[in-house]
Amino acid sequence: MSDWFHDAHVLITGGLGFIGSNLAKHLVRLGSRVTLLDSMIPSYGATLDNIAEIRASVHLNFSDVRDMHSLKYLVRGQDVIFSLAGQVSHIDSMTDPLTDLDINCRSQLSLLDCCRAENPRVRLVLAGTRQIYGKPKFLPVTEAHPYSPADVNGINKLAAEMYFTLYSQVYDMHTVCLRLTNTYGPHMDLKNSQKGFVGVFLKQVLAGKPIQIFGTGNQRRDFNHVDDVCRALILAAATTNARGECFNLGHHQHYSLLEFVQVLHQILPFEFQCVPFPPSRQAIDIGDYYGDYSKFSQATQWQPRIGLDEGLRETVEFFQARTAYWS
């Protein structure tokens, strides 16, 4: 894998955000020639601080994935493109569905078509979401589970996946889609309260405030540390037999929200209580979810390495040393 990426030209859309900046560091260590594309929309979490230690080793392009004129230029000469730019808030997708459609669906089709015209041999990896499944009908959720998105974000992410698969089938392009679950770790965006409970909980704890858990707290989830996700993205691009496929990520350990809070409480004590769901969140809550990642493991030999205890401790220590990231 390291040999494959050495000297490879790699474009990361959303490259200054949480996952993009972590991925960039992995690729720089592998010797890749990395270009980071980001629109720097304030509420989406991108910041130059995320790449301070590798700033001199990457090329920056401040553009928007919705701008096809820029994309036609940027995709040329790339060996790999990681499509990470996206609107990730499920709540925001319901209050502003057209923006979600533009960023999570239309721009992905634009990217694919630019690559088809300008660089059809490039390898494309899409960061998708478990949200396409909606409320699970069985657990663990496999890729054979029916699709039933619970919100606009899930619908648009599913459409993007289908475009990636179509372009692989019709135009013989190398595309891979990974369905991410709860990703956490250093550089995650704690300032935006609409990006999932992990970031909300961490910010509350770091600020010395109590946590409110919606519902009973018995909802089960799986969690991936961002370093495990970055390894998965890199393997998806480098592994030939992943081509044209969609895969779940996940973890062999899964926790209820109460258990997650208890793990966090062992690292940094705080108070917490269960409260009723706000109606807007209850309407799109999916209940229990944990995924079966065996298909991806068989294709790439990927396994998650970082457990929740270790990963949360590292994440808390990272943010404790960098108050400006979340305050």
N, C-alpha and C positions, 0 to 999 in steps of 0.2 A: 504493500500500500504506500509506504513512504517513497519508494522508487517511482511509483506511478505519478505521484503529485510533485515530485521534485522538478522544478522549472516549468510546471504546468501553469497556464494562464487561467485564472479563476476569477469569476465575477460573482459577488454576493449582493443581491438586492436586499435592502433593509440592513445593510452591512454595519451600520452604527448603532443598531438596536441590541437587545439582550442576547439573543442567540447568534445573530450575525457577527457581533464583535468577538464573542467567544470562539466561534468557528474560525474567524480570521486569525486569531492567535494560534490555533492548532495548525492552520495551513501555512502560516509563516514559519513555524517550527519545522514543517515538512519541506520547506524550500520553494513553496509556490509563489507565483507572481500574482498578487492579489489586488483586485480593484473592488472598492466598496462603493456601492450606489445607495444614496439615501436622500430623501426629500427633506429630512430634518423637521417634519411636522411636530410641533412641541409636545402634543399629547401622546405621541406614539413611542416616546422613550429614547429616541436617538440622541446621543451626545458624544462629542469628541473625547470626553474623559474616558469613555469606554475603551478607546484604543490608544491611550496615552503611551503605553509601553511599546507599541509597535508602529506608532505614527510614521516614523521614517521608513518603514518597510512596506507600506501599502500605498496604493494610489487612490485618491478620493474623487468621486464625482457627485456633486450635489444636484441631483435631478430627481424626477418623479417617474415611477414605473408606468404611470399613465401617459407619459410623453413618448409616443412611438418614434418621433424624429430622433430623440436621444437614444432610444433602445436600438434602432437600426445601426447606429454607429458603435454602441457599446458592445453588442454581441459579437462583432467581427473579431476573429482571431482568438476567441476564448475556447479553452478546452473543456471547461466545466462551468456551469451556471447554477448556483444555489438560489432558488427563488424563495426568499424569506420575507420579503416586504409584504405586509398585510395589516388589515384592521382586525384586531384579535378580541375586541370586547363584544361579548354576546349581547349585553344590554344596549350598547351603542348601535349595534346592527339593527336592533328593533326600533330605536328612535330615529335613526338616520340610515334607512335601508339602501338608498341610492348610492351613498358614498361607499358603503360596504360592497355593493355590487360592482362599482367602478374599480375598487382596489383589489378585491379578492377574486373577482371573476373576469371582468373585461380586460384588466391589465394582464392577467395570466394568458389569456388568449392572444393579446397583442405580443407578448413575449414569445410565445410559441410561433406565431406567424413571422415575426422578425427573424427568429432563428431558422425557420424553414426557408426563408428567402436569402438570408445572409450567411448562415453558418449551420447547415443541416446536420453536420457530424458532431456538433457540440453535445455534451452530456448534461442533461437538465434534471435537477432534483427539486421537487416541490415539498415544502413543509406544510402538510395538511393537518387535519384535526380529527380526533375521535368524535367530535360533535356531529359528524355526518350520520352516526348511528342513531342518535336520539336516545330515548329511554330503552335500555337493553331488554331484550326478550329472553336472553340467557347469558350466563357468565361462566367463564371468561368470554369476552366478545372476540370472535374470530373474524377474519375478513369475509366469511360467508354470511355474516349477520346482515339482515335486511337494512336498508337505509331509510331513516325516518328522522331527518333533522328537526330539532326542537326550536330552531330560531333561524333568522335570515342569514346569519353568519355560516351556519352549517350548510344551508342550501347553496350559498355561493361557493363555499369551499368544495362541496361535492361537485358542482358544475366544473370548477377549475380542474379537479382530479380527472373528470371525464374527458375534458379537452386534452389533458396530458396523455391519457391512455389512447385517445383517438389519433393524436398526431404520431404516437409510436406505431400504431397499427397501420395507418394509411400512408404515412411518409417515412416510415422506417427510422424514426428518430429515437435516440436513447433517452427515455424519460423514466423517472422513478418517483413515486409518491410515498411519503412517510406520514402516517397518521399519529401525530404527537398527542401525548396525554399531558398531565400536569408537569410542566418543565419548570425547574427552579434552580437557583444558584447565583453566584456573583454576577453583578451587573443587571439583574432583573429590575424591571421598572416598578418601583414601589410608590411613585408619586401619583400614578393613575389608579384610582380605586375601582375601576371597571374591568380590570384584567384578571379577575379570578381571586379566589379566597386566599391562596398562598401568599401573594404579595400584600394583600390587605392585612392578614394576620401578622406577617413579619413587621410591617410598618407600625402597627399598633404596639406590638411587643417592644420594639426598639425605642418607641416613644414613651414607654412606661404606662401604656393605657390598657384597659381590659379588652378582651376579645368577646364578640358576640357571634355565636354559632347559630345559623339559621336552621330551624327544624330540630329534630331530635339529636343530631350529631352522629347518628348511626350510619349515614351515607358512606359507602366505601369507595375508595379511590386508589389508583396507583400513581406513582411519582417517579420521574426521571430527572436525575441531576443533569445539568446542561452539558457537562463533559461527556457523559454517556450519549447524549443526543448528538453532539458534534461528531463523535466516533461513528454513530449510525449514519449521519449524513455523508461522511467521507466514504464509508464502505458502500453506501448506495450508489455513489458515483463511480467507484473503482471496480465494482463487482459486475462482470458481464452478465451473469444469469439473473441479475435483478432488473434488467432492462424490461421496460413495458409493464412493470408490476406495481401494485399498491400494497403497502405493508403497515401493520400495526407496530407501534412501539409499546413498551410497557415494562413492568417489573414483576418479579416473582413474589415480592412482598407487597401486600396492599393493606390499607389502614382505613378505619373509620375516621371521620373528622375529629371525633373525640380522642381517638388514639393518636392522630397527628398532633393535636394540641398537647397531649400528654408528653410526647417526644420533645416538642418544642419547650414545654414547661421545664423539663429536666436541664435544658441548656440555659434558659433565662426565665426565671419565675415571673408569673403574672396571674391576674384573675381572669376568669372566663365564665360565661353563662350561655345557656341555650335560649333563644328567643324565636317567636313566630316568624315565618318567611314573609318578607314584603311581597305583595301580590305580583309585582313586575318580575321578581326573581322566581317565585313559586311557579309561574306559568311556563318557564323555560328550564326548570331544574330537571335533570335527567335521573335523579336517584342514584343507585349504586352503579359504578362502572369500574371494571378493570379488564385489561385486554390480554389476549393471547398473542404473544409476539413470536411464536415458534416458526412461523413461515419465514420471517425475516432472519431469524437465527439460522435456519437451515440453509438459506441462500447465501449468507455472508459470514456465519459463525459469530455474529454479534451477540453479546450478552451484557446486560447492565452490570456494572461493577460496583457502583456506589450505593450504599444503603442509606435510608432516610436519616438515621442518627448521625452518621458521618457527614452526609451532605448538608443537613440543616446546620450542624455546628460550624462547618466551614462558611456557610452563607451568612450566618449571624455574625461571625467574627469579621468577615469582609465588610459588612455594613456598619458594624460598630466602629471600625477604623475610618469610615468615610461617611460622616454624618450628612454632608452636603448631598449625597446621593438620594436621600429619602426625606430629609426634613424640609 
